[in-house]
Amino acid sequence: MDKAILTCALTGVLTNPKQHPVPVTPDQMAAEARDAFNAGATVMHVHLRRQEDGAGHLPSWDPDVAESVIGAIRAACPGVIINLTTGVIGKDISGPLECLRRVRPEAAACNAGSLNYLKIRDDGSWAWPPMVFDNPVEKIQQYLAVMNELHIHPEFECFDVGIVRSVGMFLKAGMFSGVPEVNFVMGVASGMPCDADLLTLLPRYAPTGAVWQATLIGRREIWPVHQKTADLGGMLRTGLEDTFYLPDGGKASGNGVLIEALAQCARNAGREVANPSEARAMLGLRSQP
């Protein structure tokens, strides 16, 4: 596609704000979103954090927190598209569903399959206890039923090739409709590597007519793959959830400078950055809230 949609992943799930410059409070989230929006990001991928002192490194599914954070971002970035995270481990998805119902984002992440979520240190010890990020079909169906009810566009996050292929099955089974959007998540140690050669193959396994993007997790080595994404016509995402490093290897001071570098990848490929109305049309979103 000629136009490139830029998404900013403002903060992560567990990144400690005492160690890294990740936003936590509504004001911090709004300020970071505004910097990214001014740099060309039209979509904000939002994780919520607990607001109590000393708890900002922990996720929150409090609808009041969701309302405060999303309200602040919308006020700071007129016309912005909100993409709310939904990922949780286990069967209880009541928290994410309550947040979706409260803030009614135009889009939301939908993890499209399960993954052994692993990372191992050089000495052979696990960086964290091995865990399963469980996303069975019945759980995905629960999410999609609510997204359909609320007219929320699902963005399918895919950590492996088989998960990419599953999205086409969900579409064929009538689990969702509209423009399919597939996100190739690359760089998780037990998922797809951040590899430009692999990236060139992945779009062929997405549903016909899908809009696709790549989430690239890592350090400066991700930037040539961002450029490959732009060259291939994919949509682009980065932010402090995915990396703390700029193309030159320097540490990013915030989300704005990361989005500036991402916009440059689009321009290098001869593509313009989509504005909010263009992004809405490309994704088939409902009218702005």
C-alpha atoms as an extended CHARMM CRD file, in Angstrom:
* protein
*
       289  EXT
         1         1  MET       CA              0.0000000000        0.0000000000        0.0000000000  PROA      1               0.0000000000
         2         2  ASP       CA              1.2130000000        3.4910000000       -0.7990000000  PROA      2               0.0000000000
         3         3  LYS       CA              0.2990000000        4.9730000000        2.5810000000  PROA      3               0.0000000000
         4         4  ALA       CA              1.8510000000        3.6350000000        5.7690000000  PROA      4               0.0000000000
         5         5  ILE       CA             -0.0900000000        3.4640000000        9.0310000000  PROA      5               0.0000000000
         6         6  LEU       CA              2.2020000000        4.0860000000       12.0000000000  PROA      6               0.0000000000
         7         7  THR       CA              1.3060000000        2.5220000000       15.3580000000  PROA      7               0.0000000000
         8         8  CYS       CA              2.9280000000        3.4970000000       18.6400000000  PROA      8               0.0000000000
         9         9  ALA       CA              3.0780000000        0.8930000000       21.4220000000  PROA      9               0.0000000000
        10        10  LEU       CA              3.3400000000        3.3820000000       24.2530000000  PROA      10              0.0000000000
        11        11  THR       CA              4.2990000000        1.1690000000       27.1720000000  PROA      11              0.0000000000
        12        12  GLY       CA              4.5520000000       -2.5290000000       27.9300000000  PROA      12              0.0000000000
        13        13  VAL       CA              3.1210000000       -5.1070000000       30.2910000000  PROA      13              0.0000000000
        14        14  LEU       CA              5.7010000000       -5.2860000000       33.0730000000  PROA      14              0.0000000000
        15        15  THR       CA              8.5200000000       -2.8560000000       32.1820000000  PROA      15              0.0000000000
        16        16  ASN       CA              9.5900000000       -1.0890000000       35.3640000000  PROA      16              0.0000000000
        17        17  PRO       CA              9.2210000000        2.7090000000       35.1020000000  PROA      17              0.0000000000
        18        18  LYS       CA             12.0160000000        3.0400000000       37.6720000000  PROA      18              0.0000000000
        19        19  GLN       CA             14.4110000000        1.4770000000       35.1570000000  PROA      19              0.0000000000
        20        20  HSD       CA             13.0580000000        2.6610000000       31.7910000000  PROA      20              0.0000000000
        21        21  PRO       CA             11.2300000000        5.7940000000       30.5350000000  PROA      21              0.0000000000
        22        22  VAL       CA              7.8290000000        4.1050000000       30.1340000000  PROA      22              0.0000000000
        23        23  PRO       CA              4.6870000000        6.1420000000       30.8510000000  PROA      23              0.0000000000
        24        24  VAL       CA              2.2460000000        4.9930000000       33.5440000000  PROA      24              0.0000000000
        25        25  THR       CA             -0.1280000000        7.7600000000       34.6560000000  PROA      25              0.0000000000
        26        26  PRO       CA             -2.8330000000        9.2520000000       32.4130000000  PROA      26              0.0000000000
        27        27  ASP       CA             -0.8300000000       12.4760000000       32.0770000000  PROA      27              0.0000000000
        28        28  GLN       CA              2.3350000000       10.5820000000       31.1690000000  PROA      28              0.0000000000
        29        29  MET       CA              0.5030000000        8.3990000000       28.6770000000  PROA      29              0.0000000000
        30        30  ALA       CA             -1.1200000000       11.4290000000       27.0810000000  PROA      30              0.0000000000
        31        31  ALA       CA              2.1860000000       13.3040000000       26.7930000000  PROA      31              0.0000000000
        32        32  GLU       CA              3.9350000000       10.3340000000       25.1910000000  PROA      32              0.0000000000
        33        33  ALA       CA              0.9950000000        9.7660000000       22.8600000000  PROA      33              0.0000000000
        34        34  ARG       CA              1.0230000000       13.4180000000       21.7980000000  PROA      34              0.0000000000
        35        35  ASP       CA              4.7420000000       13.2270000000       20.9250000000  PROA      35              0.0000000000
        36        36  ALA       CA              4.1380000000       10.0610000000       18.8930000000  PROA      36              0.0000000000
        37        37  PHE       CA              1.0310000000       11.5370000000       17.2360000000  PROA      37              0.0000000000
        38        38  ASN       CA              2.9280000000       14.6570000000       16.2240000000  PROA      38              0.0000000000
        39        39  ALA       CA              5.6170000000       12.4140000000       14.7160000000  PROA      39              0.0000000000
        40        40  GLY       CA              3.0610000000       10.5670000000       12.5600000000  PROA      40              0.0000000000
        41        41  ALA       CA              1.5380000000        7.7700000000       14.6580000000  PROA      41              0.0000000000
        42        42  THR       CA             -2.2150000000        7.5550000000       14.0860000000  PROA      42              0.0000000000
        43        43  VAL       CA             -2.7650000000        4.4140000000       16.1950000000  PROA      43              0.0000000000
        44        44  MET       CA             -1.9090000000        4.1340000000       19.8920000000  PROA      44              0.0000000000
        45        45  HSD       CA             -1.5660000000        0.5860000000       21.2070000000  PROA      45              0.0000000000
        46        46  VAL       CA             -2.3780000000        0.9500000000       24.9020000000  PROA      46              0.0000000000
        47        47  HSD       CA             -1.4720000000       -1.1580000000       27.9270000000  PROA      47              0.0000000000
        48        48  LEU       CA             -2.7780000000       -0.0840000000       31.3150000000  PROA      48              0.0000000000
        49        49  ARG       CA             -0.7450000000        0.0370000000       34.5130000000  PROA      49              0.0000000000
        50        50  ARG       CA             -1.7050000000        0.1270000000       38.1580000000  PROA      50              0.0000000000
        51        51  GLN       CA             -1.7100000000        3.6820000000       39.5040000000  PROA      51              0.0000000000
        52        52  GLU       CA             -0.7940000000        3.0900000000       43.1750000000  PROA      52              0.0000000000
        53        53  ASP       CA              2.6380000000        4.2740000000       44.3330000000  PROA      53              0.0000000000
        54        54  GLY       CA              5.2580000000        1.6420000000       43.6070000000  PROA      54              0.0000000000
        55        55  ALA       CA              2.8910000000       -0.4990000000       41.4890000000  PROA      55              0.0000000000
        56        56  GLY       CA              3.3960000000        1.1510000000       38.0990000000  PROA      56              0.0000000000
        57        57  HSD       CA              5.2540000000       -1.8900000000       36.7470000000  PROA      57              0.0000000000
        58        58  LEU       CA              2.1280000000       -4.0470000000       37.0880000000  PROA      58              0.0000000000
        59        59  PRO       CA             -0.7650000000       -4.3280000000       34.6220000000  PROA      59              0.0000000000
        60        60  SER       CA             -4.2370000000       -3.0730000000       35.4410000000  PROA      60              0.0000000000
        61        61  TRP       CA             -7.6700000000       -4.1150000000       34.1970000000  PROA      61              0.0000000000
        62        62  ASP       CA             -9.5340000000       -1.4870000000       36.2000000000  PROA      62              0.0000000000
        63        63  PRO       CA            -12.1270000000        0.1290000000       33.8830000000  PROA      63              0.0000000000
        64        64  ASP       CA            -11.7200000000        3.4180000000       35.7610000000  PROA      64              0.0000000000
        65        65  VAL       CA             -7.9980000000        3.4090000000       34.9260000000  PROA      65              0.0000000000
        66        66  ALA       CA             -8.8410000000        2.5770000000       31.3260000000  PROA      66              0.0000000000
        67        67  GLU       CA            -11.2850000000        5.4590000000       31.1240000000  PROA      67              0.0000000000
        68        68  SER       CA             -8.7940000000        7.9250000000       32.6140000000  PROA      68              0.0000000000
        69        69  VAL       CA             -5.8960000000        6.8590000000       30.3860000000  PROA      69              0.0000000000
        70        70  ILE       CA             -7.8680000000        6.6040000000       27.1500000000  PROA      70              0.0000000000
        71        71  GLY       CA             -9.6910000000        9.8570000000       27.8540000000  PROA      71              0.0000000000
        72        72  ALA       CA             -6.3880000000       11.6660000000       28.3830000000  PROA      72              0.0000000000
        73        73  ILE       CA             -4.9120000000       10.2470000000       25.1620000000  PROA      73              0.0000000000
        74        74  ARG       CA             -7.9660000000       11.1560000000       23.1070000000  PROA      74              0.0000000000
        75        75  ALA       CA             -7.9400000000       14.7030000000       24.4760000000  PROA      75              0.0000000000
        76        76  ALA       CA             -4.2300000000       15.0960000000       23.6930000000  PROA      76              0.0000000000
        77        77  CYS       CA             -4.4550000000       13.5910000000       20.1800000000  PROA      77              0.0000000000
        78        78  PRO       CA             -7.6520000000       14.6410000000       18.3710000000  PROA      78              0.0000000000
        79        79  GLY       CA             -8.6400000000       11.9500000000       15.8800000000  PROA      79              0.0000000000
        80        80  VAL       CA             -6.2780000000        9.2940000000       17.2220000000  PROA      80              0.0000000000
        81        81  ILE       CA             -7.1930000000        5.6070000000       16.8510000000  PROA      81              0.0000000000
        82        82  ILE       CA             -7.0610000000        3.6610000000       20.1110000000  PROA      82              0.0000000000
        83        83  ASN       CA             -5.9700000000        0.0200000000       19.9660000000  PROA      83              0.0000000000
        84        84  LEU       CA             -6.4220000000       -1.5120000000       23.4310000000  PROA      84              0.0000000000
        85        85  THR       CA             -4.5180000000       -4.5820000000       24.5660000000  PROA      85              0.0000000000
        86        86  THR       CA             -6.5150000000       -7.6000000000       25.7420000000  PROA      86              0.0000000000
        87        87  GLY       CA             -3.8810000000      -10.2270000000       26.4790000000  PROA      87              0.0000000000
        88        88  VAL       CA             -4.1610000000      -12.1720000000       29.7340000000  PROA      88              0.0000000000
        89        89  ILE       CA             -3.0330000000      -15.6090000000       30.8520000000  PROA      89              0.0000000000
        90        90  GLY       CA             -5.7980000000      -17.9760000000       31.9190000000  PROA      90              0.0000000000
        91        91  LYS       CA             -9.5050000000      -18.3380000000       31.2720000000  PROA      91              0.0000000000
        92        92  ASP       CA            -10.7010000000      -15.2480000000       33.1320000000  PROA      92              0.0000000000
        93        93  ILE       CA            -10.9490000000      -12.4490000000       30.5610000000  PROA      93              0.0000000000
        94        94  SER       CA            -13.5340000000      -10.4140000000       32.4590000000  PROA      94              0.0000000000
        95        95  GLY       CA            -11.0500000000       -7.5640000000       33.0770000000  PROA      95              0.0000000000
        96        96  PRO       CA            -10.2020000000       -6.9390000000       29.4130000000  PROA      96              0.0000000000
        97        97  LEU       CA            -13.8550000000       -7.2550000000       28.4150000000  PROA      97              0.0000000000
        98        98  GLU       CA            -14.9260000000       -4.7320000000       31.0590000000  PROA      98              0.0000000000
        99        99  CYS       CA            -12.3050000000       -2.2880000000       29.7730000000  PROA      99              0.0000000000
       100       100  LEU       CA            -13.4640000000       -2.7750000000       26.1700000000  PROA      100             0.0000000000
       101       101  ARG       CA            -17.0420000000       -2.0750000000       27.1840000000  PROA      101             0.0000000000
       102       102  ARG       CA            -16.0740000000        1.0230000000       29.1690000000  PROA      102             0.0000000000
       103       103  VAL       CA            -13.8370000000        2.8180000000       26.6520000000  PROA      103             0.0000000000
       104       104  ARG       CA            -15.0660000000        1.2890000000       23.3550000000  PROA      104             0.0000000000
       105       105  PRO       CA            -11.8230000000        1.6220000000       21.3980000000  PROA      105             0.0000000000
       106       106  GLU       CA            -12.0300000000        1.5000000000       17.6370000000  PROA      106             0.0000000000
       107       107  ALA       CA             -9.5460000000       -1.3680000000       17.5750000000  PROA      107             0.0000000000
       108       108  ALA       CA             -8.1930000000       -3.9420000000       19.9920000000  PROA      108             0.0000000000
       109       109  ALA       CA             -5.4650000000       -6.5540000000       19.9420000000  PROA      109             0.0000000000
       110       110  CYS       CA             -6.6110000000      -10.1580000000       19.6790000000  PROA      110             0.0000000000
       111       111  ASN       CA             -3.8710000000      -12.7150000000       20.3280000000  PROA      111             0.0000000000
       112       112  ALA       CA             -4.5300000000      -15.3290000000       17.6660000000  PROA      112             0.0000000000
       113       113  GLY       CA             -2.8800000000      -18.4180000000       19.1660000000  PROA      113             0.0000000000
       114       114  SER       CA             -0.9800000000      -19.9310000000       22.0630000000  PROA      114             0.0000000000
       115       115  LEU       CA              2.7720000000      -19.8200000000       22.6330000000  PROA      115             0.0000000000
       116       116  ASN       CA              5.3080000000      -21.3110000000       25.0370000000  PROA      116             0.0000000000
       117       117  TYR       CA              6.6120000000      -17.9530000000       26.2530000000  PROA      117             0.0000000000
       118       118  LEU       CA             10.2830000000      -18.6160000000       27.0340000000  PROA      118             0.0000000000
       119       119  LYS       CA             13.5890000000      -16.8510000000       27.4230000000  PROA      119             0.0000000000
       120       120  ILE       CA             16.8600000000      -18.4150000000       28.4870000000  PROA      120             0.0000000000
       121       121  ARG       CA             20.0560000000      -16.8010000000       29.7720000000  PROA      121             0.0000000000
       122       122  ASP       CA             23.5630000000      -17.4670000000       28.5190000000  PROA      122             0.0000000000
       123       123  ASP       CA             24.2320000000      -19.6380000000       31.5720000000  PROA      123             0.0000000000
       124       124  GLY       CA             21.3290000000      -21.9430000000       30.6880000000  PROA      124             0.0000000000
       125       125  SER       CA             18.9340000000      -20.6960000000       33.3700000000  PROA      125             0.0000000000
       126       126  TRP       CA             15.4290000000      -19.4750000000       32.5260000000  PROA      126             0.0000000000
       127       127  ALA       CA             14.9630000000      -15.7100000000       32.5760000000  PROA      127             0.0000000000
       128       128  TRP       CA             11.5100000000      -16.4380000000       34.0470000000  PROA      128             0.0000000000
       129       129  PRO       CA              9.7040000000      -19.6940000000       34.7980000000  PROA      129             0.0000000000
       130       130  PRO       CA              8.5350000000      -21.2850000000       31.5230000000  PROA      130             0.0000000000
       131       131  MET       CA              4.9460000000      -20.2590000000       30.8890000000  PROA      131             0.0000000000
       132       132  VAL       CA              2.2020000000      -20.7620000000       28.3130000000  PROA      132             0.0000000000
       133       133  PHE       CA              0.5290000000      -17.7040000000       26.8320000000  PROA      133             0.0000000000
       134       134  ASP       CA             -2.7430000000      -19.5230000000       26.3120000000  PROA      134             0.0000000000
       135       135  ASN       CA             -5.0770000000      -18.3750000000       23.5590000000  PROA      135             0.0000000000
       136       136  PRO       CA             -7.2860000000      -21.3290000000       22.6040000000  PROA      136             0.0000000000
       137       137  VAL       CA            -10.0140000000      -20.8670000000       20.0210000000  PROA      137             0.0000000000
       138       138  GLU       CA            -12.8150000000      -20.6490000000       22.5960000000  PROA      138             0.0000000000
       139       139  LYS       CA            -11.0200000000      -17.7590000000       24.3270000000  PROA      139             0.0000000000
       140       140  ILE       CA            -10.4630000000      -15.9760000000       21.0150000000  PROA      140             0.0000000000
       141       141  GLN       CA            -14.1410000000      -16.4970000000       20.1900000000  PROA      141             0.0000000000
       142       142  GLN       CA            -15.1610000000      -14.8250000000       23.4630000000  PROA      142             0.0000000000
       143       143  TYR       CA            -13.0820000000      -11.7760000000       22.6110000000  PROA      143             0.0000000000
       144       144  LEU       CA            -14.3510000000      -11.5860000000       19.0550000000  PROA      144             0.0000000000
       145       145  ALA       CA            -17.9850000000      -11.8650000000       20.1230000000  PROA      145             0.0000000000
       146       146  VAL       CA            -17.6340000000       -8.7660000000       22.3120000000  PROA      146             0.0000000000
       147       147  MET       CA            -15.5760000000       -6.9040000000       19.6940000000  PROA      147             0.0000000000
       148       148  ASN       CA            -18.2790000000       -7.6180000000       17.1130000000  PROA      148             0.0000000000
       149       149  GLU       CA            -20.9870000000       -6.4410000000       19.5260000000  PROA      149             0.0000000000
       150       150  LEU       CA            -19.1360000000       -3.1650000000       20.1640000000  PROA      150             0.0000000000
       151       151  HSD       CA            -17.9900000000       -2.6820000000       16.5250000000  PROA      151             0.0000000000
       152       152  ILE       CA            -14.3300000000       -2.9650000000       17.5650000000  PROA      152             0.0000000000
       153       153  HSD       CA            -11.8480000000       -3.8930000000       14.8370000000  PROA      153             0.0000000000
       154       154  PRO       CA             -9.6620000000       -6.8980000000       15.8390000000  PROA      154             0.0000000000
       155       155  GLU       CA             -5.9210000000       -6.7020000000       15.2060000000  PROA      155             0.0000000000
       156       156  PHE       CA             -4.6630000000      -10.3010000000       15.2550000000  PROA      156             0.0000000000
       157       157  GLU       CA             -1.2870000000      -10.6510000000       16.9550000000  PROA      157             0.0000000000
       158       158  CYS       CA              0.6030000000      -13.6520000000       15.5910000000  PROA      158             0.0000000000
       159       159  PHE       CA              3.7430000000      -15.0070000000       17.2560000000  PROA      159             0.0000000000
       160       160  ASP       CA              4.3750000000      -17.8710000000       14.8460000000  PROA      160             0.0000000000
       161       161  VAL       CA              3.6210000000      -18.9000000000       11.2630000000  PROA      161             0.0000000000
       162       162  GLY       CA              0.8800000000      -21.3580000000       12.2110000000  PROA      162             0.0000000000
       163       163  ILE       CA             -0.8690000000      -18.6000000000       14.1410000000  PROA      163             0.0000000000
       164       164  VAL       CA             -0.7880000000      -16.3960000000       11.0440000000  PROA      164             0.0000000000
       165       165  ARG       CA             -2.4670000000      -19.1780000000        9.0740000000  PROA      165             0.0000000000
       166       166  SER       CA             -5.0970000000      -19.6160000000       11.7950000000  PROA      166             0.0000000000
       167       167  VAL       CA             -6.4600000000      -16.1120000000       11.1860000000  PROA      167             0.0000000000
       168       168  GLY       CA             -7.6830000000      -17.2270000000        7.7690000000  PROA      168             0.0000000000
       169       169  MET       CA             -9.5070000000      -20.1020000000        9.4510000000  PROA      169             0.0000000000
       170       170  PHE       CA            -11.1720000000      -17.7200000000       11.9090000000  PROA      170             0.0000000000
       171       171  LEU       CA            -12.3810000000      -15.6600000000        8.9660000000  PROA      171             0.0000000000
       172       172  LYS       CA            -13.6590000000      -18.7250000000        7.0920000000  PROA      172             0.0000000000
       173       173  ALA       CA            -15.4570000000      -19.9210000000       10.2520000000  PROA      173             0.0000000000
       174       174  GLY       CA            -17.2990000000      -16.6000000000       10.4800000000  PROA      174             0.0000000000
       175       175  MET       CA            -15.6690000000      -15.6090000000       13.7820000000  PROA      175             0.0000000000
       176       176  PHE       CA            -15.0920000000      -12.0700000000       12.4790000000  PROA      176             0.0000000000
       177       177  SER       CA            -15.7460000000       -9.9760000000        9.3910000000  PROA      177             0.0000000000
       178       178  GLY       CA            -14.3930000000       -6.8490000000        7.7640000000  PROA      178             0.0000000000
       179       179  VAL       CA            -10.8160000000       -6.0480000000        6.7940000000  PROA      179             0.0000000000
       180       180  PRO       CA             -8.4630000000       -8.6560000000        8.3040000000  PROA      180             0.0000000000
       181       181  GLU       CA             -5.4850000000       -7.1200000000       10.1010000000  PROA      181             0.0000000000
       182       182  VAL       CA             -2.5390000000       -9.3530000000       10.9340000000  PROA      182             0.0000000000
       183       183  ASN       CA              0.3900000000       -8.3560000000       13.1240000000  PROA      183             0.0000000000
       184       184  PHE       CA              3.5730000000      -10.4060000000       12.7120000000  PROA      184             0.0000000000
       185       185  VAL       CA              5.1850000000      -10.3480000000       16.1620000000  PROA      185             0.0000000000
       186       186  MET       CA              8.8880000000      -11.0370000000       15.6870000000  PROA      186             0.0000000000
       187       187  GLY       CA             11.6400000000      -11.1360000000       18.2880000000  PROA      187             0.0000000000
       188       188  VAL       CA             10.0930000000      -13.0900000000       21.1640000000  PROA      188             0.0000000000
       189       189  ALA       CA             12.7380000000      -15.7150000000       21.9500000000  PROA      189             0.0000000000
       190       190  SER       CA             10.3460000000      -18.6660000000       21.5530000000  PROA      190             0.0000000000
       191       191  GLY       CA              8.4050000000      -17.1880000000       18.6330000000  PROA      191             0.0000000000
       192       192  MET       CA              9.2990000000      -15.9110000000       15.1760000000  PROA      192             0.0000000000
       193       193  PRO       CA             12.7550000000      -14.3350000000       14.9930000000  PROA      193             0.0000000000
       194       194  CYS       CA             13.1840000000      -10.7730000000       13.8220000000  PROA      194             0.0000000000
       195       195  ASP       CA             14.4230000000      -11.7740000000       10.3890000000  PROA      195             0.0000000000
       196       196  ALA       CA             13.9730000000       -9.8780000000        7.1270000000  PROA      196             0.0000000000
       197       197  ASP       CA             14.0830000000      -13.0640000000        5.0170000000  PROA      197             0.0000000000
       198       198  LEU       CA             11.2640000000      -14.6200000000        7.0530000000  PROA      198             0.0000000000
       199       199  LEU       CA              9.2690000000      -11.4020000000        6.8440000000  PROA      199             0.0000000000
       200       200  THR       CA              9.2080000000      -11.5760000000        3.0490000000  PROA      200             0.0000000000
       201       201  LEU       CA              7.3750000000      -14.9300000000        3.2620000000  PROA      201             0.0000000000
       202       202  LEU       CA              4.7780000000      -14.1190000000        5.9140000000  PROA      202             0.0000000000
       203       203  PRO       CA              2.2970000000      -11.9520000000        3.9560000000  PROA      203             0.0000000000
       204       204  ARG       CA              1.4550000000      -14.8710000000        1.6590000000  PROA      204             0.0000000000
       205       205  TYR       CA              0.0300000000      -16.7600000000        4.6710000000  PROA      205             0.0000000000
       206       206  ALA       CA             -2.2630000000      -13.9220000000        5.7700000000  PROA      206             0.0000000000
       207       207  PRO       CA             -5.8850000000      -13.8560000000        4.5780000000  PROA      207             0.0000000000
       208       208  THR       CA             -6.5080000000      -12.4130000000        1.1270000000  PROA      208             0.0000000000
       209       209  GLY       CA             -6.8680000000       -8.6440000000        1.3160000000  PROA      209             0.0000000000
       210       210  ALA       CA             -5.3570000000       -8.4070000000        4.7920000000  PROA      210             0.0000000000
       211       211  VAL       CA             -3.6220000000       -5.3060000000        6.0750000000  PROA      211             0.0000000000
       212       212  TRP       CA             -0.4510000000       -6.4610000000        7.8070000000  PROA      212             0.0000000000
       213       213  GLN       CA              2.1140000000       -4.9410000000       10.1090000000  PROA      213             0.0000000000
       214       214  ALA       CA              5.1930000000       -6.1260000000       11.9690000000  PROA      214             0.0000000000
       215       215  THR       CA              5.9200000000       -5.7660000000       15.6700000000  PROA      215             0.0000000000
       216       216  LEU       CA              9.6820000000       -6.0560000000       16.0710000000  PROA      216             0.0000000000
       217       217  ILE       CA             11.1420000000       -6.6740000000       19.5170000000  PROA      217             0.0000000000
       218       218  GLY       CA             14.8410000000       -6.1070000000       20.1370000000  PROA      218             0.0000000000
       219       219  ARG       CA             17.5700000000       -3.4780000000       19.9160000000  PROA      219             0.0000000000
       220       220  ARG       CA             19.1330000000       -1.7100000000       16.9370000000  PROA      220             0.0000000000
       221       221  GLU       CA             19.0000000000       -4.9360000000       14.8860000000  PROA      221             0.0000000000
       222       222  ILE       CA             15.2370000000       -4.4580000000       14.4220000000  PROA      222             0.0000000000
       223       223  TRP       CA             15.5900000000       -1.3390000000       12.2740000000  PROA      223             0.0000000000
       224       224  PRO       CA             16.6680000000       -2.9860000000        8.9930000000  PROA      224             0.0000000000
       225       225  VAL       CA             13.6010000000       -5.2320000000        9.3700000000  PROA      225             0.0000000000
       226       226  HSD       CA             11.4090000000       -2.1590000000        9.9310000000  PROA      226             0.0000000000
       227       227  GLN       CA             12.8140000000       -0.8400000000        6.6560000000  PROA      227             0.0000000000
       228       228  LYS       CA             12.0320000000       -4.1470000000        4.9650000000  PROA      228             0.0000000000
       229       229  THR       CA              8.4640000000       -3.9120000000        6.2940000000  PROA      229             0.0000000000
       230       230  ALA       CA              8.1310000000       -0.4710000000        4.7410000000  PROA      230             0.0000000000
       231       231  ASP       CA              9.6500000000       -1.6660000000        1.4590000000  PROA      231             0.0000000000
       232       232  LEU       CA              7.2010000000       -4.5890000000        1.2690000000  PROA      232             0.0000000000
       233       233  GLY       CA              4.1430000000       -2.3880000000        1.8530000000  PROA      233             0.0000000000
       234       234  GLY       CA              3.4420000000       -3.3510000000        5.4540000000  PROA      234             0.0000000000
       235       235  MET       CA              2.2300000000       -1.1090000000        8.2330000000  PROA      235             0.0000000000
       236       236  LEU       CA              4.7570000000       -0.0380000000       10.8370000000  PROA      236             0.0000000000
       237       237  ARG       CA              4.7910000000       -0.2460000000       14.6340000000  PROA      237             0.0000000000
       238       238  THR       CA              7.2850000000        0.6290000000       17.3420000000  PROA      238             0.0000000000
       239       239  GLY       CA              7.3680000000        2.2220000000       20.7740000000  PROA      239             0.0000000000
       240       240  LEU       CA              8.7320000000        1.7090000000       24.2480000000  PROA      240             0.0000000000
       241       241  GLU       CA              6.8410000000       -1.5670000000       24.5680000000  PROA      241             0.0000000000
       242       242  ASP       CA              8.9450000000       -3.0380000000       21.7540000000  PROA      242             0.0000000000
       243       243  THR       CA             12.3570000000       -1.3860000000       22.0150000000  PROA      243             0.0000000000
       244       244  PHE       CA             14.3980000000        1.2200000000       23.8520000000  PROA      244             0.0000000000
       245       245  TYR       CA             16.8820000000        1.6600000000       20.9890000000  PROA      245             0.0000000000
       246       246  LEU       CA             17.1220000000        3.9440000000       17.9660000000  PROA      246             0.0000000000
       247       247  PRO       CA             18.6440000000        2.9300000000       14.6030000000  PROA      247             0.0000000000
       248       248  ASP       CA             22.0650000000        4.2750000000       15.6300000000  PROA      248             0.0000000000
       249       249  GLY       CA             22.0340000000        2.1520000000       18.7820000000  PROA      249             0.0000000000
       250       250  GLY       CA             21.3820000000        5.0760000000       21.1080000000  PROA      250             0.0000000000
       251       251  LYS       CA             18.7700000000        4.8530000000       23.8380000000  PROA      251             0.0000000000
       252       252  ALA       CA             15.4020000000        6.4180000000       23.0430000000  PROA      252             0.0000000000
       253       253  SER       CA             14.2640000000        9.1990000000       25.3630000000  PROA      253             0.0000000000
       254       254  GLY       CA             10.6000000000        8.4850000000       24.6050000000  PROA      254             0.0000000000
       255       255  ASN       CA              8.0980000000        7.3150000000       22.0370000000  PROA      255             0.0000000000
       256       256  GLY       CA              8.2560000000       10.4010000000       19.8300000000  PROA      256             0.0000000000
       257       257  VAL       CA             11.8200000000        9.8300000000       18.6160000000  PROA      257             0.0000000000
       258       258  LEU       CA             11.0490000000        6.1700000000       17.8860000000  PROA      258             0.0000000000
       259       259  ILE       CA              8.0790000000        7.1400000000       15.7170000000  PROA      259             0.0000000000
       260       260  GLU       CA             10.1990000000        9.7610000000       13.9480000000  PROA      260             0.0000000000
       261       261  ALA       CA             12.6350000000        6.9890000000       12.9920000000  PROA      261             0.0000000000
       262       262  LEU       CA              9.7530000000        4.7630000000       11.8800000000  PROA      262             0.0000000000
       263       263  ALA       CA              8.3190000000        7.5350000000        9.6990000000  PROA      263             0.0000000000
       264       264  GLN       CA             11.7370000000        7.8430000000        8.0690000000  PROA      264             0.0000000000
       265       265  CYS       CA             11.5600000000        4.1510000000        7.1280000000  PROA      265             0.0000000000
       266       266  ALA       CA              8.2880000000        4.8590000000        5.3110000000  PROA      266             0.0000000000
       267       267  ARG       CA              9.7800000000        7.8550000000        3.5150000000  PROA      267             0.0000000000
       268       268  ASN       CA             12.8560000000        5.8150000000        2.5410000000  PROA      268             0.0000000000
       269       269  ALA       CA             10.4620000000        3.4160000000        0.8170000000  PROA      269             0.0000000000
       270       270  GLY       CA              8.7930000000        6.2940000000       -1.0580000000  PROA      270             0.0000000000
       271       271  ARG       CA              5.6240000000        6.0760000000        1.0230000000  PROA      271             0.0000000000
       272       272  GLU       CA              3.6130000000        8.7560000000        2.7560000000  PROA      272             0.0000000000
       273       273  VAL       CA              2.4210000000        8.4090000000        6.3550000000  PROA      273             0.0000000000
       274       274  ALA       CA             -1.3360000000        7.9180000000        6.6280000000  PROA      274             0.0000000000
       275       275  ASN       CA             -3.3380000000       10.4780000000        8.5830000000  PROA      275             0.0000000000
       276       276  PRO       CA             -6.1030000000        9.3180000000       10.9670000000  PROA      276             0.0000000000
       277       277  SER       CA             -8.9160000000        9.4900000000        8.4060000000  PROA      277             0.0000000000
       278       278  GLU       CA             -6.8450000000        7.6040000000        5.8280000000  PROA      278             0.0000000000
       279       279  ALA       CA             -5.9130000000        4.9650000000        8.4030000000  PROA      279             0.0000000000
       280       280  ARG       CA             -9.5850000000        4.5180000000        9.3340000000  PROA      280             0.0000000000
       281       281  ALA       CA            -10.5050000000        3.9520000000        5.7100000000  PROA      281             0.0000000000
       282       282  MET       CA             -7.6780000000        1.4670000000        5.1630000000  PROA      282             0.0000000000
       283       283  LEU       CA             -8.6860000000       -0.5600000000        8.2260000000  PROA      283             0.0000000000
       284       284  GLY       CA            -12.4260000000       -0.2740000000        7.6390000000  PROA      284             0.0000000000
       285       285  LEU       CA            -13.0360000000        1.2620000000       11.0410000000  PROA      285             0.0000000000
       286       286  ARG       CA            -16.2870000000        2.7160000000       12.3020000000  PROA      286             0.0000000000
       287       287  SER       CA            -16.7020000000        6.4610000000       12.6070000000  PROA      287             0.0000000000
       288       288  GLN       CA            -14.5280000000        8.3270000000       15.0730000000  PROA      288             0.0000000000
       289       289  PRO       CA            -15.9760000000        8.1790000000       18.6470000000  PROA      289             0.0000000000
